[in-house]
């Protein structure tokens, strides 16, 4: 597993939980399938910038804020 994917996955999991979403609820909010969100959170998906931007917007963040939080290890 890529350390970048792992960091992003951990950040998405933390931010999703802080926002009060279940995986299924968050997936619906983003327009993704629940299993896709689970794979992201486990660091198994190599995300496109479009997917990262959709996730960030769903969390009320910018693309760069999401990447920054993942990079800073706040996941």
N, CA, C, O and CB atoms as a CASP TS submission, in Angstrom:
PFRMAT TS
TARGET T0000
AUTHOR 0000-0000-0000
METHOD Language model
MODEL 1
PARENT N/A
ATOM      1  N   UNK     1       0.849  -1.177   0.000  1.00  0.00           N
ATOM      2  CA  UNK     1       0.000   0.000   0.000  1.00  0.00           C
ATOM      3  C   UNK     1       0.894   1.239   0.000  1.00  0.00           C
ATOM      4  O   UNK     1       1.863   1.328   0.754  1.00  0.00           O
ATOM      5  CB  UNK     1      -0.966  -0.001   1.227  1.00  0.00           C
ATOM      6  N   UNK     2       0.550   2.176  -0.848  1.00  0.00           N
ATOM      7  CA  UNK     2       1.287   3.430  -0.932  1.00  0.00           C
ATOM      8  C   UNK     2       1.092   4.234   0.351  1.00  0.00           C
ATOM      9  O   UNK     2      -0.013   4.287   0.891  1.00  0.00           O
ATOM     10  CB  UNK     2       0.834   4.250  -2.162  1.00  0.00           C
ATOM     11  N   UNK     3       2.157   4.856   0.835  1.00  0.00           N
ATOM     12  CA  UNK     3       2.014   5.657   2.051  1.00  0.00           C
ATOM     13  C   UNK     3       1.144   6.885   1.796  1.00  0.00           C
ATOM     14  O   UNK     3       0.458   7.353   2.704  1.00  0.00           O
ATOM     15  CB  UNK     3       3.393   6.086   2.576  1.00  0.00           C
ATOM     16  N   UNK     4       1.163   7.412   0.570  1.00  0.00           N
ATOM     17  CA  UNK     4       0.310   8.554   0.233  1.00  0.00           C
ATOM     18  C   UNK     4      -1.153   8.116   0.278  1.00  0.00           C
ATOM     19  O   UNK     4      -1.988   8.795   0.875  1.00  0.00           O
ATOM     20  CB  UNK     4       0.671   9.129  -1.174  1.00  0.00           C
ATOM     21  N   UNK     5      -1.460   6.990  -0.348  1.00  0.00           N
ATOM     22  CA  UNK     5      -2.842   6.486  -0.324  1.00  0.00           C
ATOM     23  C   UNK     5      -3.280   6.198   1.105  1.00  0.00           C
ATOM     24  O   UNK     5      -4.420   6.478   1.475  1.00  0.00           O
ATOM     25  CB  UNK     5      -2.975   5.210  -1.185  1.00  0.00           C
ATOM     26  N   UNK     6      -2.390   5.647   1.899  1.00  0.00           N
ATOM     27  CA  UNK     6      -2.705   5.353   3.293  1.00  0.00           C
ATOM     28  C   UNK     6      -3.000   6.631   4.075  1.00  0.00           C
ATOM     29  O   UNK     6      -3.968   6.688   4.833  1.00  0.00           O
ATOM     30  CB  UNK     6      -1.551   4.590   3.948  1.00  0.00           C
ATOM     31  N   UNK     7      -2.175   7.645   3.893  1.00  0.00           N
ATOM     32  CA  UNK     7      -2.388   8.926   4.584  1.00  0.00           C
ATOM     33  C   UNK     7      -3.707   9.563   4.174  1.00  0.00           C
ATOM     34  O   UNK     7      -4.448  10.068   5.018  1.00  0.00           O
ATOM     35  CB  UNK     7      -1.233   9.891   4.293  1.00  0.00           C
ATOM     36  N   UNK     8      -3.999   9.538   2.881  1.00  0.00           N
ATOM     37  CA  UNK     8      -5.261  10.111   2.406  1.00  0.00           C
ATOM     38  C   UNK     8      -6.431   9.324   2.975  1.00  0.00           C
ATOM     39  O   UNK     8      -7.413   9.909   3.432  1.00  0.00           O
ATOM     40  CB  UNK     8      -5.317  10.119   0.859  1.00  0.00           C
ATOM     41  N   UNK     9      -6.329   8.005   2.949  1.00  0.00           N
ATOM     42  CA  UNK     9      -7.399   7.166   3.482  1.00  0.00           C
ATOM     43  C   UNK     9      -7.673   7.422   4.950  1.00  0.00           C
ATOM     44  O   UNK     9      -8.830   7.512   5.361  1.00  0.00           O
ATOM     45  CB  UNK     9      -7.062   5.720   3.284  1.00  0.00           C
ATOM     46  N   UNK    10      -6.623   7.540   5.740  1.00  0.00           N
ATOM     47  CA  UNK    10      -6.789   7.816   7.169  1.00  0.00           C
ATOM     48  C   UNK    10      -7.424   9.180   7.395  1.00  0.00           C
ATOM     49  O   UNK    10      -8.273   9.338   8.273  1.00  0.00           O
ATOM     50  CB  UNK    10      -5.440   7.741   7.890  1.00  0.00           C
ATOM     51  N   UNK    11      -7.013  10.166   6.602  1.00  0.00           N
ATOM     52  CA  UNK    11      -7.588  11.504   6.730  1.00  0.00           C
ATOM     53  C   UNK    11      -9.068  11.494   6.347  1.00  0.00           C
ATOM     54  O   UNK    11      -9.892  12.099   7.032  1.00  0.00           O
ATOM     55  CB  UNK    11      -6.816  12.508   5.853  1.00  0.00           C
ATOM     56  N   UNK    12      -9.401  10.814   5.264  1.00  0.00           N
ATOM     57  CA  UNK    12     -10.803  10.735   4.837  1.00  0.00           C
ATOM     58  C   UNK    12     -11.640  10.054   5.916  1.00  0.00           C
ATOM     59  O   UNK    12     -12.733  10.522   6.238  1.00  0.00           O
ATOM     60  CB  UNK    12     -10.929   9.968   3.495  1.00  0.00           C
ATOM     61  N   UNK    13     -11.141   8.961   6.473  1.00  0.00           N
ATOM     62  CA  UNK    13     -11.880   8.249   7.532  1.00  0.00           C
ATOM     63  C   UNK    13     -12.121   9.165   8.730  1.00  0.00           C
ATOM     64  O   UNK    13     -13.240   9.244   9.236  1.00  0.00           O
ATOM     65  CB  UNK    13     -11.107   6.982   7.980  1.00  0.00           C
ATOM     66  N   UNK    14     -11.084   9.852   9.180  1.00  0.00           N
ATOM     67  CA  UNK    14     -11.223  10.732  10.345  1.00  0.00           C
ATOM     68  C   UNK    14     -12.195  11.870  10.066  1.00  0.00           C
ATOM     69  O   UNK    14     -13.088  12.142  10.869  1.00  0.00           O
ATOM     70  CB  UNK    14      -9.861  11.301  10.752  1.00  0.00           C
ATOM     71  N   UNK    15     -12.022  12.532   8.929  1.00  0.00           N
ATOM     72  CA  UNK    15     -12.871  13.673   8.593  1.00  0.00           C
ATOM     73  C   UNK    15     -14.322  13.252   8.384  1.00  0.00           C
ATOM     74  O   UNK    15     -15.243  13.961   8.790  1.00  0.00           O
ATOM     75  CB  UNK    15     -12.347  14.368   7.342  1.00  0.00           C
ATOM     76  N   UNK    16     -14.524  12.101   7.753  1.00  0.00           N
ATOM     77  CA  UNK    16     -15.881  11.580   7.554  1.00  0.00           C
ATOM     78  C   UNK    16     -16.550  11.335   8.903  1.00  0.00           C
ATOM     79  O   UNK    16     -17.696  11.729   9.117  1.00  0.00           O
ATOM     80  CB  UNK    16     -15.853  10.273   6.721  1.00  0.00           C
ATOM     81  N   UNK    17     -15.828  10.682   9.808  1.00  0.00           N
ATOM     82  CA  UNK    17     -16.383  10.380  11.133  1.00  0.00           C
ATOM     83  C   UNK    17     -16.663  11.663  11.909  1.00  0.00           C
ATOM     84  O   UNK    17     -17.695  11.776  12.570  1.00  0.00           O
ATOM     85  CB  UNK    17     -15.419   9.480  11.929  1.00  0.00           C
ATOM     86  N   UNK    18     -15.749  12.628  11.831  1.00  0.00           N
ATOM     87  CA  UNK    18     -15.952  13.905  12.522  1.00  0.00           C
ATOM     88  C   UNK    18     -17.176  14.638  11.990  1.00  0.00           C
ATOM     89  O   UNK    18     -17.847  15.357  12.731  1.00  0.00           O
ATOM     90  CB  UNK    18     -14.715  14.791  12.379  1.00  0.00           C
ATOM     91  N   UNK    19     -17.466  14.454  10.704  1.00  0.00           N
ATOM     92  CA  UNK    19     -18.629  15.094  10.090  1.00  0.00           C
ATOM     93  C   UNK    19     -19.922  14.334  10.395  1.00  0.00           C
ATOM     94  O   UNK    19     -21.010  14.788  10.041  1.00  0.00           O
ATOM     95  CB  UNK    19     -18.433  15.199   8.578  1.00  0.00           C
ATOM     96  N   UNK    20     -19.799  13.171  11.057  1.00  0.00           N
ATOM     97  CA  UNK    20     -20.969  12.414  11.467  1.00  0.00           C
ATOM     98  C   UNK    20     -21.547  11.491  10.408  1.00  0.00           C
ATOM     99  O   UNK    20     -22.688  11.043  10.526  1.00  0.00           O
ATOM    100  CB  UNK    20     -22.008  13.344  11.898  1.00  0.00           C
ATOM    101  N   UNK    21     -20.767  11.207   9.376  1.00  0.00           N
ATOM    102  CA  UNK    21     -21.230  10.328   8.302  1.00  0.00           C
ATOM    103  C   UNK    21     -20.828   8.881   8.559  1.00  0.00           C
ATOM    104  O   UNK    21     -19.720   8.607   9.020  1.00  0.00           O
ATOM    105  CB  UNK    21     -20.675  10.794   6.957  1.00  0.00           C
ATOM    106  N   UNK    22     -21.736   7.960   8.256  1.00  0.00           N
ATOM    107  CA  UNK    22     -21.356   6.557   8.113  1.00  0.00           C
ATOM    108  C   UNK    22     -20.683   6.435   6.750  1.00  0.00           C
ATOM    109  O   UNK    22     -20.763   7.356   5.937  1.00  0.00           O
ATOM    110  CB  UNK    22     -22.608   5.579   8.246  1.00  0.00           C
ATOM    111  N   UNK    23     -20.027   5.317   6.493  1.00  0.00           N
ATOM    112  CA  UNK    23     -19.444   5.123   5.157  1.00  0.00           C
ATOM    113  C   UNK    23     -20.527   5.189   4.091  1.00  0.00           C
ATOM    114  O   UNK    23     -20.339   5.815   3.047  1.00  0.00           O
ATOM    115  CB  UNK    23     -18.700   3.772   5.076  1.00  0.00           C
ATOM    116  N   UNK    24     -21.652   4.548   4.350  1.00  0.00           N
ATOM    117  CA  UNK    24     -22.730   4.524   3.364  1.00  0.00           C
ATOM    118  C   UNK    24     -23.314   5.915   3.142  1.00  0.00           C
ATOM    119  O   UNK    24     -23.549   6.318   2.003  1.00  0.00           O
ATOM    120  CB  UNK    24     -23.828   3.562   3.805  1.00  0.00           C
ATOM    121  N   UNK    25     -23.547   6.639   4.215  1.00  0.00           N
ATOM    122  CA  UNK    25     -24.076   7.998   4.096  1.00  0.00           C
ATOM    123  C   UNK    25     -23.119   8.920   3.368  1.00  0.00           C
ATOM    124  O   UNK    25     -23.535   9.745   2.555  1.00  0.00           O
ATOM    125  CB  UNK    25     -24.382   8.561   5.463  1.00  0.00           C
ATOM    126  N   UNK    26     -21.837   8.779   3.663  1.00  0.00           N
ATOM    127  CA  UNK    26     -20.838   9.614   3.002  1.00  0.00           C
ATOM    128  C   UNK    26     -20.735   9.266   1.523  1.00  0.00           C
ATOM    129  O   UNK    26     -20.611  10.149   0.674  1.00  0.00           O
ATOM    130  CB  UNK    26     -19.472   9.456   3.679  1.00  0.00           C
ATOM    131  N   UNK    27     -20.786   7.971   1.226  1.00  0.00           N
ATOM    132  CA  UNK    27     -20.741   7.536  -0.173  1.00  0.00           C
ATOM    133  C   UNK    27     -21.908   8.134  -0.950  1.00  0.00           C
ATOM    134  O   UNK    27     -21.725   8.624  -2.064  1.00  0.00           O
ATOM    135  CB  UNK    27     -20.769   5.994  -0.268  1.00  0.00           C
ATOM    136  N   UNK    28     -23.100   8.099  -0.374  1.00  0.00           N
ATOM    137  CA  UNK    28     -24.263   8.707  -1.025  1.00  0.00           C
ATOM    138  C   UNK    28     -24.056  10.201  -1.223  1.00  0.00           C
ATOM    139  O   UNK    28     -24.385  10.746  -2.277  1.00  0.00           O
ATOM    140  CB  UNK    28     -25.532   8.457  -0.202  1.00  0.00           C
ATOM    141  N   UNK    29     -23.514  10.855  -0.215  1.00  0.00           N
ATOM    142  CA  UNK    29     -23.267  12.302  -0.263  1.00  0.00           C
ATOM    143  C   UNK    29     -22.274  12.666  -1.372  1.00  0.00           C
ATOM    144  O   UNK    29     -22.404  13.709  -2.013  1.00  0.00           O
ATOM    145  CB  UNK    29     -22.738  12.796   1.094  1.00  0.00           C
ATOM    146  N   UNK    30     -21.286  11.800  -1.591  1.00  0.00           N
ATOM    147  CA  UNK    30     -20.251  12.036  -2.609  1.00  0.00           C
ATOM    148  C   UNK    30     -20.646  11.531  -3.992  1.00  0.00           C
ATOM    149  O   UNK    30     -20.092  11.968  -5.000  1.00  0.00           O
ATOM    150  CB  UNK    30     -18.959  11.374  -2.189  1.00  0.00           C
ATOM    151  N   UNK    31     -21.600  10.616  -4.034  1.00  0.00           N
ATOM    152  CA  UNK    31     -21.956   9.996  -5.302  1.00  0.00           C
ATOM    153  C   UNK    31     -21.100   8.789  -5.642  1.00  0.00           C
ATOM    154  O   UNK    31     -20.967   8.428  -6.812  1.00  0.00           O
ATOM    155  CB  UNK    31     -21.851  10.999  -6.398  1.00  0.00           C
ATOM    156  N   UNK    32     -20.515   8.159  -4.619  1.00  0.00           N
ATOM    157  CA  UNK    32     -19.717   6.954  -4.794  1.00  0.00           C
ATOM    158  C   UNK    32     -20.424   5.776  -4.129  1.00  0.00           C
ATOM    159  O   UNK    32     -21.384   5.964  -3.382  1.00  0.00           O
ATOM    160  CB  UNK    32     -18.294   7.144  -4.208  1.00  0.00           C
ATOM    161  N   UNK    33     -19.953   4.577  -4.398  1.00  0.00           N
ATOM    162  CA  UNK    33     -20.463   3.381  -3.730  1.00  0.00           C
ATOM    163  C   UNK    33     -19.748   3.219  -2.389  1.00  0.00           C
ATOM    164  O   UNK    33     -18.592   3.615  -2.238  1.00  0.00           O
ATOM    165  CB  UNK    33     -20.268   2.113  -4.622  1.00  0.00           C
ATOM    166  N   UNK    34     -20.447   2.634  -1.425  1.00  0.00           N
ATOM    167  CA  UNK    34     -19.878   2.454  -0.086  1.00  0.00           C
ATOM    168  C   UNK    34     -18.577   1.659  -0.117  1.00  0.00           C
ATOM    169  O   UNK    34     -17.643   1.976   0.619  1.00  0.00           O
ATOM    170  CB  UNK    34     -20.881   1.755   0.819  1.00  0.00           C
ATOM    171  N   UNK    35     -18.505   0.637  -0.957  1.00  0.00           N
ATOM    172  CA  UNK    35     -17.286  -0.173  -0.997  1.00  0.00           C
ATOM    173  C   UNK    35     -16.102   0.623  -1.539  1.00  0.00           C
ATOM    174  O   UNK    35     -14.955   0.357  -1.178  1.00  0.00           O
ATOM    175  CB  UNK    35     -17.509  -1.420  -1.851  1.00  0.00           C
ATOM    176  N   UNK    36     -16.375   1.593  -2.399  1.00  0.00           N
ATOM    177  CA  UNK    36     -15.316   2.453  -2.929  1.00  0.00           C
ATOM    178  C   UNK    36     -14.754   3.337  -1.811  1.00  0.00           C
ATOM    179  O   UNK    36     -13.540   3.501  -1.696  1.00  0.00           O
ATOM    180  CB  UNK    36     -15.852   3.328  -4.098  1.00  0.00           C
ATOM    181  N   UNK    37     -15.635   3.898  -0.996  1.00  0.00           N
ATOM    182  CA  UNK    37     -15.183   4.716   0.138  1.00  0.00           C
ATOM    183  C   UNK    37     -14.375   3.856   1.106  1.00  0.00           C
ATOM    184  O   UNK    37     -13.342   4.298   1.608  1.00  0.00           O
ATOM    185  CB  UNK    37     -16.394   5.367   0.871  1.00  0.00           C
ATOM    186  N   UNK    38     -14.827   2.645   1.370  1.00  0.00           N
ATOM    187  CA  UNK    38     -14.079   1.738   2.245  1.00  0.00           C
ATOM    188  C   UNK    38     -12.690   1.455   1.709  1.00  0.00           C
ATOM    189  O   UNK    38     -11.718   1.443   2.465  1.00  0.00           O
ATOM    190  CB  UNK    38     -14.832   0.435   2.422  1.00  0.00           C
ATOM    191  N   UNK    39     -12.592   1.227   0.408  1.00  0.00           N
ATOM    192  CA  UNK    39     -11.290   0.958  -0.211  1.00  0.00           C
ATOM    193  C   UNK    39     -10.386   2.183  -0.143  1.00  0.00           C
ATOM    194  O   UNK    39      -9.176   2.051   0.041  1.00  0.00           O
ATOM    195  CB  UNK    39     -11.469   0.519  -1.672  1.00  0.00           C
ATOM    196  N   UNK    40     -10.961   3.370  -0.290  1.00  0.00           N
ATOM    197  CA  UNK    40     -10.180   4.609  -0.154  1.00  0.00           C
ATOM    198  C   UNK    40      -9.625   4.695   1.265  1.00  0.00           C
ATOM    199  O   UNK    40      -8.438   4.957   1.460  1.00  0.00           O
ATOM    200  CB  UNK    40     -11.055   5.868  -0.483  1.00  0.00           C
ATOM    201  N   UNK    41     -10.483   4.474   2.246  1.00  0.00           N
ATOM    202  CA  UNK    41     -10.075   4.594   3.648  1.00  0.00           C
ATOM    203  C   UNK    41      -9.021   3.557   4.036  1.00  0.00           C
ATOM    204  O   UNK    41      -8.233   3.788   4.953  1.00  0.00           O
ATOM    205  CB  UNK    41     -11.286   4.454   4.553  1.00  0.00           C
ATOM    206  N   UNK    42      -9.004   2.435   3.353  1.00  0.00           N
ATOM    207  CA  UNK    42      -7.982   1.411   3.612  1.00  0.00           C
ATOM    208  C   UNK    42      -6.724   1.644   2.783  1.00  0.00           C
ATOM    209  O   UNK    42      -5.774   0.868   2.876  1.00  0.00           O
ATOM    210  CB  UNK    42      -8.540   0.020   3.317  1.00  0.00           C
ATOM    211  N   UNK    43      -6.704   2.692   1.983  1.00  0.00           N
ATOM    212  CA  UNK    43      -5.531   3.007   1.171  1.00  0.00           C
ATOM    213  C   UNK    43      -5.364   2.111  -0.033  1.00  0.00           C
ATOM    214  O   UNK    43      -4.252   1.958  -0.539  1.00  0.00           O
ATOM    215  CB  UNK    43      -4.311   2.927   2.003  1.00  0.00           C
ATOM    216  N   UNK    44      -6.447   1.515  -0.503  1.00  0.00           N
ATOM    217  CA  UNK    44      -6.376   0.565  -1.610  1.00  0.00           C
ATOM    218  C   UNK    44      -6.631   1.193  -2.977  1.00  0.00           C
ATOM    219  O   UNK    44      -6.366   0.558  -3.997  1.00  0.00           O
ATOM    220  CB  UNK    44      -7.359  -0.535  -1.384  1.00  0.00           C
ATOM    221  N   UNK    45      -7.133   2.406  -3.021  1.00  0.00           N
ATOM    222  CA  UNK    45      -7.487   3.037  -4.293  1.00  0.00           C
ATOM    223  C   UNK    45      -6.499   4.138  -4.646  1.00  0.00           C
ATOM    224  O   UNK    45      -6.105   4.943  -3.802  1.00  0.00           O
ATOM    225  CB  UNK    45      -8.909   3.605  -4.233  1.00  0.00           C
ATOM    226  N   UNK    46      -6.112   4.152  -5.907  1.00  0.00           N
ATOM    227  CA  UNK    46      -5.280   5.223  -6.444  1.00  0.00           C
ATOM    228  C   UNK    46      -6.242   6.254  -7.020  1.00  0.00           C
ATOM    229  O   UNK    46      -6.753   6.080  -8.126  1.00  0.00           O
ATOM    230  CB  UNK    46      -4.252   4.694  -7.538  1.00  0.00           C
ATOM    231  N   UNK    47      -6.485   7.311  -6.282  1.00  0.00           N
ATOM    232  CA  UNK    47      -7.537   8.267  -6.613  1.00  0.00           C
ATOM    233  C   UNK    47      -7.130   9.255  -7.693  1.00  0.00           C
ATOM    234  O   UNK    47      -5.966   9.640  -7.808  1.00  0.00           O
ATOM    235  CB  UNK    47      -7.942   9.016  -5.384  1.00  0.00           C
ATOM    236  N   UNK    48      -8.119   9.654  -8.478  1.00  0.00           N
ATOM    237  CA  UNK    48      -7.905  10.739  -9.435  1.00  0.00           C
ATOM    238  C   UNK    48      -8.083  12.061  -8.701  1.00  0.00           C
ATOM    239  O   UNK    48      -8.653  12.106  -7.611  1.00  0.00           O
ATOM    240  CB  UNK    48      -8.890  10.632 -10.653  1.00  0.00           C
ATOM    241  N   UNK    49      -7.601  13.114  -9.295  1.00  0.00           N
ATOM    242  CA  UNK    49      -7.801  14.435  -8.691  1.00  0.00           C
ATOM    243  C   UNK    49      -9.285  14.778  -8.662  1.00  0.00           C
ATOM    244  O   UNK    49      -9.738  15.448  -7.734  1.00  0.00           O
ATOM    245  CB  UNK    49      -7.015  15.518  -9.467  1.00  0.00           C
ATOM    246  N   UNK    50     -10.051  14.336  -9.653  1.00  0.00           N
ATOM    247  CA  UNK    50     -11.493  14.588  -9.654  1.00  0.00           C
ATOM    248  C   UNK    50     -12.169  13.921  -8.456  1.00  0.00           C
ATOM    249  O   UNK    50     -13.017  14.530  -7.803  1.00  0.00           O
ATOM    250  CB  UNK    50     -12.122  14.084 -10.962  1.00  0.00           C
ATOM    251  N   UNK    51     -11.799  12.680  -8.169  1.00  0.00           N
ATOM    252  CA  UNK    51     -12.377  11.975  -7.022  1.00  0.00           C
ATOM    253  C   UNK    51     -11.982  12.645  -5.712  1.00  0.00           C
ATOM    254  O   UNK    51     -12.813  12.800  -4.817  1.00  0.00           O
ATOM    255  CB  UNK    51     -11.933  10.506  -7.015  1.00  0.00           C
ATOM    256  N   UNK    52     -10.733  13.039  -5.596  1.00  0.00           N
ATOM    257  CA  UNK    52     -10.280  13.735  -4.388  1.00  0.00           C
ATOM    258  C   UNK    52     -11.021  15.052  -4.207  1.00  0.00           C
ATOM    259  O   UNK    52     -11.368  15.426  -3.087  1.00  0.00           O
ATOM    260  CB  UNK    52      -8.768  13.986  -4.446  1.00  0.00           C
ATOM    261  N   UNK    53     -11.259  15.747  -5.298  1.00  0.00           N
ATOM    262  CA  UNK    53     -11.976  17.020  -5.219  1.00  0.00           C
ATOM    263  C   UNK    53     -13.427  16.800  -4.772  1.00  0.00           C
ATOM    264  O   UNK    53     -13.947  17.574  -3.969  1.00  0.00           O
ATOM    265  CB  UNK    53     -11.942  17.741  -6.584  1.00  0.00           C
ATOM    266  N   UNK    54     -14.079  15.758  -5.281  1.00  0.00           N
ATOM    267  CA  UNK    54     -15.452  15.440  -4.861  1.00  0.00           C
ATOM    268  C   UNK    54     -15.504  15.116  -3.379  1.00  0.00           C
ATOM    269  O   UNK    54     -16.405  15.567  -2.672  1.00  0.00           O
ATOM    270  CB  UNK    54     -16.009  14.262  -5.672  1.00  0.00           C
ATOM    271  N   UNK    55     -14.544  14.338  -2.910  1.00  0.00           N
ATOM    272  CA  UNK    55     -14.491  13.972  -1.494  1.00  0.00           C
ATOM    273  C   UNK    55     -14.245  15.213  -0.641  1.00  0.00           C
ATOM    274  O   UNK    55     -14.913  15.416   0.373  1.00  0.00           O
ATOM    275  CB  UNK    55     -13.387  12.916  -1.242  1.00  0.00           C
ATOM    276  N   UNK    56     -13.298  16.031  -1.045  1.00  0.00           N
ATOM    277  CA  UNK    56     -12.992  17.251  -0.293  1.00  0.00           C
ATOM    278  C   UNK    56     -14.221  18.150  -0.194  1.00  0.00           C
ATOM    279  O   UNK    56     -14.547  18.634   0.889  1.00  0.00           O
ATOM    280  CB  UNK    56     -11.830  18.013  -0.952  1.00  0.00           C
ATOM    281  N   UNK    57     -14.904  18.377  -1.315  1.00  0.00           N
ATOM    282  CA  UNK    57     -16.103  19.227  -1.305  1.00  0.00           C
ATOM    283  C   UNK    57     -17.167  18.654  -0.375  1.00  0.00           C
ATOM    284  O   UNK    57     -17.824  19.397   0.354  1.00  0.00           O
ATOM    285  CB  UNK    57     -16.673  19.375  -2.731  1.00  0.00           C
ATOM    286  N   UNK    58     -17.337  17.338  -0.399  1.00  0.00           N
ATOM    287  CA  UNK    58     -18.331  16.699   0.468  1.00  0.00           C
ATOM    288  C   UNK    58     -17.995  16.892   1.945  1.00  0.00           C
ATOM    289  O   UNK    58     -18.881  16.870   2.800  1.00  0.00           O
ATOM    290  CB  UNK    58     -18.430  15.206   0.149  1.00  0.00           C
ATOM    291  N   UNK    59     -16.715  17.080   2.235  1.00  0.00           N
ATOM    292  CA  UNK    59     -16.261  17.314   3.611  1.00  0.00           C
ATOM    293  C   UNK    59     -16.188  18.798   3.953  1.00  0.00           C
ATOM    294  O   UNK    59     -15.819  19.161   5.070  1.00  0.00           O
ATOM    295  CB  UNK    59     -14.899  16.676   3.826  1.00  0.00           C
ATOM    296  N   UNK    60     -16.537  19.656   2.998  1.00  0.00           N
ATOM    297  CA  UNK    60     -16.484  21.098   3.230  1.00  0.00           C
ATOM    298  C   UNK    60     -15.078  21.654   3.161  1.00  0.00           C
ATOM    299  O   UNK    60     -14.789  22.695   3.750  1.00  0.00           O
ATOM    300  CB  UNK    60     -17.081  21.424   4.562  1.00  0.00           C
ATOM    301  N   UNK    61     -14.197  20.964   2.441  1.00  0.00           N
ATOM    302  CA  UNK    61     -12.800  21.370   2.314  1.00  0.00           C
ATOM    303  C   UNK    61     -12.461  21.647   0.858  1.00  0.00           C
ATOM    304  O   UNK    61     -13.211  21.286  -0.049  1.00  0.00           O
ATOM    305  CB  UNK    61     -11.866  20.291   2.883  1.00  0.00           C
ATOM    306  N   UNK    62     -11.335  22.284   0.651  1.00  0.00           N
ATOM    307  CA  UNK    62     -10.788  22.374  -0.694  1.00  0.00           C
ATOM    308  C   UNK    62      -9.929  21.137  -0.931  1.00  0.00           C
ATOM    309  O   UNK    62      -9.545  20.439   0.007  1.00  0.00           O
ATOM    310  CB  UNK    62      -9.958  23.692  -0.890  1.00  0.00           C
ATOM    311  N   UNK    63      -9.644  20.885  -2.178  1.00  0.00           N
ATOM    312  CA  UNK    63      -8.740  19.799  -2.555  1.00  0.00           C
ATOM    313  C   UNK    63      -7.430  19.925  -1.781  1.00  0.00           C
ATOM    314  O   UNK    63      -6.933  18.949  -1.219  1.00  0.00           O
ATOM    315  CB  UNK    63      -8.473  19.810  -4.083  1.00  0.00           C
ATOM    316  N   UNK    64      -6.877  21.141  -1.759  1.00  0.00           N
ATOM    317  CA  UNK    64      -5.578  21.362  -1.124  1.00  0.00           C
ATOM    318  C   UNK    64      -5.643  21.193   0.393  1.00  0.00           C
ATOM    319  O   UNK    64      -4.683  20.717   0.999  1.00  0.00           O
ATOM    320  CB  UNK    64      -5.063  22.751  -1.463  1.00  0.00           C
ATOM    321  N   UNK    65      -6.757  21.575   1.010  1.00  0.00           N
ATOM    322  CA  UNK    65      -6.906  21.362   2.452  1.00  0.00           C
ATOM    323  C   UNK    65      -6.913  19.875   2.793  1.00  0.00           C
ATOM    324  O   UNK    65      -6.312  19.455   3.783  1.00  0.00           O
ATOM    325  CB  UNK    65      -8.195  22.021   2.959  1.00  0.00           C
ATOM    326  N   UNK    66      -7.593  19.084   1.974  1.00  0.00           N
ATOM    327  CA  UNK    66      -7.624  17.637   2.200  1.00  0.00           C
ATOM    328  C   UNK    66      -6.227  17.046   2.081  1.00  0.00           C
ATOM    329  O   UNK    66      -5.813  16.257   2.929  1.00  0.00           O
ATOM    330  CB  UNK    66      -8.574  16.952   1.204  1.00  0.00           C
ATOM    331  N   UNK    67      -5.504  17.419   1.045  1.00  0.00           N
ATOM    332  CA  UNK    67      -4.141  16.920   0.844  1.00  0.00           C
ATOM    333  C   UNK    67      -3.237  17.372   1.991  1.00  0.00           C
ATOM    334  O   UNK    67      -2.420  16.596   2.486  1.00  0.00           O
ATOM    335  CB  UNK    67      -3.574  17.409  -0.513  1.00  0.00           C
ATOM    336  N   UNK    68      -3.384  18.612   2.404  1.00  0.00           N
ATOM    337  CA  UNK    68      -2.565  19.144   3.503  1.00  0.00           C
ATOM    338  C   UNK    68      -2.812  18.356   4.791  1.00  0.00           C
ATOM    339  O   UNK    68      -1.867  17.993   5.491  1.00  0.00           O
ATOM    340  CB  UNK    68      -2.870  20.645   3.730  1.00  0.00           C
ATOM    341  N   UNK    69      -4.068  18.097   5.097  1.00  0.00           N
ATOM    342  CA  UNK    69      -4.372  17.345   6.323  1.00  0.00           C
ATOM    343  C   UNK    69      -3.805  15.934   6.253  1.00  0.00           C
ATOM    344  O   UNK    69      -3.285  15.417   7.242  1.00  0.00           O
ATOM    345  CB  UNK    69      -5.889  17.288   6.559  1.00  0.00           C
ATOM    346  N   UNK    70      -3.907  15.317   5.088  1.00  0.00           N
ATOM    347  CA  UNK    70      -3.335  13.975   4.921  1.00  0.00           C
ATOM    348  C   UNK    70      -1.820  14.017   5.070  1.00  0.00           C
ATOM    349  O   UNK    70      -1.234  13.147   5.716  1.00  0.00           O
ATOM    350  CB  UNK    70      -3.718  13.387   3.547  1.00  0.00           C
ATOM    351  N   UNK    71      -1.186  15.018   4.480  1.00  0.00           N
ATOM    352  CA  UNK    71       0.270  15.136   4.527  1.00  0.00           C
ATOM    353  C   UNK    71       0.770  15.411   5.940  1.00  0.00           C
ATOM    354  O   UNK    71       1.840  14.944   6.331  1.00  0.00           O
ATOM    355  CB  UNK    71       0.737  16.240   3.592  1.00  0.00           C
ATOM    356  N   UNK    72      -0.008  16.166   6.696  1.00  0.00           N
ATOM    357  CA  UNK    72       0.385  16.491   8.069  1.00  0.00           C
ATOM    358  C   UNK    72       0.091  15.341   9.031  1.00  0.00           C
ATOM    359  O   UNK    72       0.374  15.435  10.225  1.00  0.00           O
ATOM    360  CB  UNK    72      -0.336  17.752   8.537  1.00  0.00           C
ATOM    361  N   UNK    73      -0.472  14.268   8.508  1.00  0.00           N
ATOM    362  CA  UNK    73      -0.725  13.099   9.339  1.00  0.00           C
ATOM    363  C   UNK    73      -1.892  13.241  10.274  1.00  0.00           C
ATOM    364  O   UNK    73      -1.992  12.521  11.267  1.00  0.00           O
ATOM    365  CB  UNK    73       0.468  12.785  10.122  1.00  0.00           C
ATOM    366  N   UNK    74      -2.779  14.165   9.968  1.00  0.00           N
ATOM    367  CA  UNK    74      -3.954  14.341  10.824  1.00  0.00           C
ATOM    368  C   UNK    74      -5.060  13.400  10.371  1.00  0.00           C
ATOM    369  O   UNK    74      -6.185  13.820  10.103  1.00  0.00           O
ATOM    370  CB  UNK    74      -4.447  15.811  10.798  1.00  0.00           C
ATOM    371  N   UNK    75      -4.719  12.129  10.293  1.00  0.00           N
ATOM    372  CA  UNK    75      -5.692  11.162   9.816  1.00  0.00           C
ATOM    373  C   UNK    75      -5.978  10.109  10.824  1.00  0.00           C
ATOM    374  O   UNK    75      -6.784   9.214  10.569  1.00  0.00           O
ATOM    375  CB  UNK    75      -5.229  10.530   8.566  1.00  0.00           C
TER
END
